[in-house]
Amino acid sequence: INGDARAYPLRIMDWHEMANDVVGGVPMSLAYCTLCGAGIAFDGRASNEEIYDFGSSGFLYRSNKLMYDRQTRTLWNQLTGEPVLGELVGQNVELSLLPVVLTSWGDWLAQHPDTQVLDLDTGYQRFYRPGAAYGGYFSSSSTMFPVWQRSGLLDTKDRIYALRIDGTPKAYPLDRLVLEGVVNDQIGGTNIVLVANRGRVTVSGESLRQGKVTYDAGGEVRAFDRGDELFSAGDDPGVVIDARGAEWKVTEGGLLGPKGEIAPRVNGHLAYWFGWFAFFPNTLVYGNEPGEG
């Protein structure tokens, strides 16, 4: 954010599920719902021009964690960024998204050598090893609680990349994104491109309950407003190629063109399919749009 790179290890977020920070001068809350597989970065400056910081309440709704703001103790939905119980309900208050990406430490450090990273010395006594808290859950196809409603379009715990543009939600199966690498699409009137050409992130660790585990943690996906451009994958995962054969560099803020053009970032996040569908049952699914065979 504003050139300030931060990294938050999943081994910490698995336990604490919330990190409040100021990144590039912007108050930010990274809200991580382990059960629905969604790590979302929210701008702490809400639509009512107040600044909030958040904690994890311990409450769940449709397997999605409810977070609370420390200023009013209102409960908020982590997937929608909207208040659901407390004094801010009905006040037309909502949070906007900030850019976030899930990747390996090695890839992140190579791309951002000046990054700061959340220290494992948190002041709490936790077994901060990969997979310690939820490795068994992540490596299983089962959910921890009954699923409120199901959709046969995807398997319950398929990983998707979720976007909402102009009120239209759309889910992109991670398997297909990784297979295609670069996807040109349109949501509403916005032309977008999703870049997922570094593949998936696999974690090997040790669960406190199940012992040694290996699981899929997601994949490195970024979305951008492509305007009238069409992109394809290049030989280097850090670049994409436009229709003229020119290289555009993939950065956190946008795609940078050869003549200084910028295709700005569109903010989204990963999630398990069941978690996203529980709150956005009218979502479109890439590859299953109306009219496609």
C-alpha positions in Angstrom: 0.0 0.0 0.0 1.6 3.3 -1.2 4.8 1.4 -1.7 4.8 -0.1 1.9 5.0 -3.9 1.7 3.9 -6.1 4.7 3.8 -9.8 5.2 1.6 -11.7 7.7 2.5 -15.4 8.2 -0.4 -17.8 8.0 1.1 -19.7 11.0 0.3 -16.6 13.1 -3.0 -15.7 11.4 -4.3 -19.2 11.9 -4.2 -18.6 15.7 -5.1 -14.9 16.0 -7.2 -14.3 12.8 -6.8 -10.5 13.0 -4.0 -8.1 12.5 -4.4 -4.3 12.8 -1.7 -2.2 11.3 -0.9 1.0 9.5 0.5 0.4 6.0 1.7 3.2 3.8 -0.2 5.6 6.1 -3.4 3.7 5.8 -5.1 2.1 8.8 -5.7 -1.6 7.9 -7.2 -4.6 9.4 -6.3 -8.0 8.0 -9.3 -10.3 8.9 -8.7 -14.0 8.4 -11.5 -16.5 8.6 -9.8 -19.9 8.8 -13.1 -21.9 8.4 -14.1 -20.2 5.1 -10.5 -19.8 3.9 -10.7 -16.1 3.4 -8.0 -13.5 4.3 -9.3 -10.0 3.6 -7.6 -6.7 4.0 -10.0 -3.9 5.0 -9.4 -0.2 5.0 -10.0 0.9 8.6 -11.5 4.2 7.4 -15.1 3.2 7.0 -17.7 4.8 4.8 -18.9 7.0 7.7 -15.4 8.6 7.8 -14.7 7.0 11.2 -11.6 4.8 11.8 -12.1 1.4 13.3 -9.8 -1.4 14.4 -11.0 -4.9 14.9 -10.8 -8.1 16.9 -12.0 -11.6 16.4 -15.2 -12.1 18.4 -15.2 -15.9 18.5 -18.7 -16.0 17.1 -19.6 -17.6 13.8 -22.5 -17.1 11.3 -22.7 -19.7 8.5 -19.2 -20.8 9.4 -17.9 -17.2 8.8 -16.3 -15.5 11.7 -17.8 -12.3 13.1 -15.3 -9.6 13.9 -16.0 -6.7 16.2 -14.8 -3.1 16.2 -13.2 -1.9 19.4 -14.8 1.5 19.2 -18.5 0.5 19.4 -18.3 -3.3 20.0 -20.5 -3.8 16.9 -20.2 -7.2 15.2 -19.3 -7.2 11.5 -19.5 -9.9 8.8 -16.0 -10.7 7.7 -16.9 -11.6 4.1 -19.1 -8.6 3.4 -17.4 -5.9 5.5 -20.8 -4.8 6.9 -22.1 -4.6 10.5 -24.6 -7.2 11.6 -25.3 -6.6 15.3 -24.8 -3.5 17.3 -25.2 0.3 17.1 -23.7 0.6 13.6 -26.4 -1.7 12.0 -28.7 0.3 9.6 -26.3 3.2 9.5 -25.1 2.5 5.9 -21.6 1.8 7.1 -19.3 -0.5 5.3 -15.6 -1.2 4.8 -13.7 -1.1 1.6 -11.1 -3.6 0.5 -7.4 -3.1 0.3 -5.0 -5.2 -1.9 -3.9 -8.6 -0.4 -2.4 -11.7 -1.9 -1.6 -15.1 -0.6 1.8 -16.4 -1.6 4.9 -18.2 -0.3 7.4 -16.3 1.8 10.1 -17.0 -0.8 8.2 -15.5 -3.7 7.0 -12.5 -1.6 10.5 -11.7 -0.4 12.0 -12.0 -3.9 9.4 -9.5 -5.1 9.5 -7.2 -2.1 13.0 -7.4 -0.5 12.3 -4.4 1.7 9.1 -5.9 3.2 8.4 -5.9 6.9 7.0 -9.1 8.3 4.9 -9.8 11.5 7.2 -11.2 14.1 6.7 -14.7 15.5 7.4 -13.2 18.9 3.8 -12.1 19.4 3.9 -12.1 23.2 1.5 -15.1 23.3 2.4 -18.7 24.0 1.4 -20.5 20.8 2.8 -23.3 18.7 3.6 -21.2 15.7 4.3 -24.0 13.2 2.7 -24.3 9.8 -0.5 -26.3 10.1 -0.5 -26.5 13.9 -3.9 -24.9 14.5 -6.0 -25.9 11.4 -3.8 -28.2 9.3 -6.2 -31.1 9.7 -9.1 -28.9 8.6 -7.2 -27.5 5.6 -6.2 -30.9 4.5 -9.7 -32.3 4.7 -12.6 -32.0 2.3 -15.0 -31.8 5.3 -16.3 -28.6 7.0 -16.2 -28.1 10.7 -20.0 -27.2 10.9 -23.0 -28.1 8.7 -23.1 -26.1 5.5 -26.1 -23.7 5.5 -26.8 -24.0 1.8 -25.0 -25.8 -1.0 -24.4 -25.3 -4.7 -23.5 -28.1 -7.1 -21.5 -25.8 -9.3 -18.3 -26.5 -7.3 -17.3 -28.8 -4.5 -17.8 -27.5 -1.0 -14.2 -26.6 -0.2 -13.0 -25.7 -3.6 -10.9 -22.6 -3.4 -12.1 -19.6 -5.4 -10.9 -16.1 -6.0 -13.8 -13.8 -5.2 -14.5 -10.4 -6.7 -17.4 -7.9 -6.3 -17.6 -5.1 -8.8 -20.5 -2.6 -8.9 -22.5 -5.0 -6.7 -21.9 -8.0 -8.9 -20.2 -11.0 -7.2 -18.2 -13.5 -9.2 -16.2 -16.5 -8.2 -13.2 -17.9 -10.1 -12.2 -21.5 -9.4 -8.6 -21.5 -8.4 -7.9 -24.7 -10.3 -9.0 -23.0 -13.5 -7.1 -19.8 -12.8 -3.9 -21.7 -12.2 -4.4 -23.8 -15.3 -5.0 -20.8 -17.5 -2.5 -18.5 -15.8 -4.0 -15.3 -17.2 -7.8 -14.8 -17.5 -9.4 -11.9 -19.3 -13.0 -11.3 -18.3 -15.7 -8.7 -17.7 -17.8 -8.0 -14.6 -20.6 -5.6 -15.2 -19.1 -2.9 -17.3 -15.5 -3.4 -16.0 -13.0 -5.3 -18.1 -10.6 -7.2 -15.8 -7.7 -9.6 -16.0 -6.7 -12.1 -13.3 -3.1 -13.2 -13.1 -2.4 -16.5 -11.4 0.7 -17.7 -13.2 2.8 -18.7 -10.1 0.7 -21.7 -9.3 -0.6 -22.9 -6.0 0.9 -22.6 -2.5 1.4 -26.0 -0.7 2.2 -26.2 3.0 3.7 -29.1 4.8 3.4 -28.9 8.6 2.4 -30.6 11.8 -1.1 -30.3 13.2 -1.5 -30.5 17.0 -4.2 -33.1 16.5 -3.5 -35.0 13.3 0.3 -34.9 13.2 2.1 -34.3 9.9 -0.1 -32.8 7.3 0.3 -31.4 3.7 -2.4 -29.1 2.4 -3.2 -26.6 -0.3 -3.2 -23.0 1.1 -4.4 -21.3 -2.0 -2.6 -19.5 -4.8 -1.1 -16.2 -5.8 -3.9 -14.3 -7.6 -4.2 -10.7 -8.5 -6.9 -8.9 -10.5 -6.5 -5.7 -12.5 -8.7 -3.3 -14.5 -7.4 -4.0 -18.0 -9.4 -1.3 -19.9 -9.4 -2.3 -23.5 -6.2 -4.4 -23.3 -6.1 -8.2 -23.6 -3.3 -10.0 -21.9 -1.7 -13.4 -22.0 1.0 -15.1 -19.9 4.7 -14.4 -20.5 7.7 -16.6 -19.8 8.3 -14.7 -16.6 5.5 -15.0 -14.0 6.2 -11.4 -13.1 5.0 -10.1 -16.5 2.0 -10.4 -18.8 1.9 -9.8 -22.5 -0.5 -7.5 -24.3 -2.0 -8.0 -27.8 0.9 -6.1 -29.3 3.5 -8.3 -27.7 4.6 -5.7 -25.2 5.4 -6.8 -21.6 3.6 -5.3 -18.6 5.1 -5.8 -15.1 2.9 -7.3 -12.4 3.0 -5.2 -9.3 0.9 -4.8 -6.2 -0.6 -1.5 -7.3 -1.2 -2.4 -10.9 0.1 -3.7 -14.2 2.8 -1.3 -15.5 3.0 -0.9 -19.3 6.1 -0.2 -21.4 5.1 3.5 -21.9 4.1 4.1 -18.3 0.6 2.9 -18.6 -1.1 1.5 -15.5 -3.8 -1.1 -15.3 -4.9 -0.5 -11.6 -5.4 -3.3 -9.1 -8.9 -4.6 -8.4 -9.2 -5.9 -4.9 -10.4 -9.4 -4.2 -9.5 -12.4 -2.1 -9.5 -16.2 -1.8 -12.2 -18.2 -0.1 -13.7 -21.6 0.1 -16.6 -22.0 -2.2 -19.1 -22.9 0.5 -18.2 -19.8 2.5 -18.6 -17.4 -0.4 -21.8 -19.0 -1.6 -23.4 -18.7 1.8 -23.5 -14.9 1.5 -23.5 -14.5 -2.2 -25.9 -17.2 -3.6 -26.5 -15.1 -6.7 -22.8 -15.2 -7.5 -21.6 -15.8 -11.0 -19.0 -18.6 -11.5 -16.3 -18.3 -14.1 -16.8 -21.1 -16.6 -20.5 -21.5 -15.6 -21.9 -18.2 -16.8 -25.5 -18.2 -18.2 -25.5 -19.2 -21.8 -22.3 -21.3 -21.6 -22.7 -25.0 -22.4 
